[in-house]
Amino acid sequence: AVDLNTAFDVIRALQVTFPVGNQMYVGRKNYLVIRILEKGTKAPVFGVTVSISWPGQSKLLTTNEQGECSLEIEPEQAGKVRIYAFKETYIEEEVWLPITEQK
């Protein structure tokens, strides 16, 4: 039996997704679209702060009503792009994308 007087906490977590791809190349303009969803429900999350950093650069963006933000980056060297999404009352998520040499 379930005790109806028991309090339950709701845990909500963010999920970083890339609706148009996530390939990053050195010396080329890369257009990155980031969509932040709520894990489980897959609902877009508005107002998430997204920190994006790569060798020598960083940007802070905020998601729109569709849970999206975007930017164009032109990395000067190989390495990784760090995407860190956070919003109060959510468990944050961090994703790393490799920056590769053009083929």
Buried (B, 14 or more C-beta within 10 A) or exposed (E): EEEEEEEEEEEBEBBBBBEEEBEBBBEEEBEBBBBBBBBEEEEBBBEBBBBBBBEEEEEEBEBBEEBBBBEEBEBEEBBBBBBBBBBEEBEBBEBEBEBEEEE
